[in-house]
């Protein structure tokens, strides 16, 4: 199985809001797993990135994206 991957930062439009994510696509991926992160976690979390790496090793692509905008995440951290 070909496991060469390419990581790309993507933006997902949700109405007037743009949410950031990181997609890793494998050449021969069997599918893709979507991680949607909200309060208390993000696509940059070492744990989430580790799990995504294990899934990619198993032949799955991954999309990790945050349900909060950067401003909402800053506000969430303050409260």
C-alpha positions, 0 to 999 in steps of 0.5 A: 500500500502506498502511504505517501501523504501530503498535509495541507491547511484548508478552510471550510466555509460555514456560512460567513465563518471560515474554519481552519483544518489540516487534511492529510491525503494518502495516495491509496487511502481506503477512506478519510476520518474527520476529527471535529474539535470544539471547546478544550481541544484543537487540531494541534493537540499532540494526542489528536495528531498522534491518533490521526497518524495511527489512522494514516498508518492504517491506510486512512486519510485524515481531516482535523478541523476546529469548530471554533474560529481563532477568536472564539478559541481565544475567548473560550480559553479566557472563560 
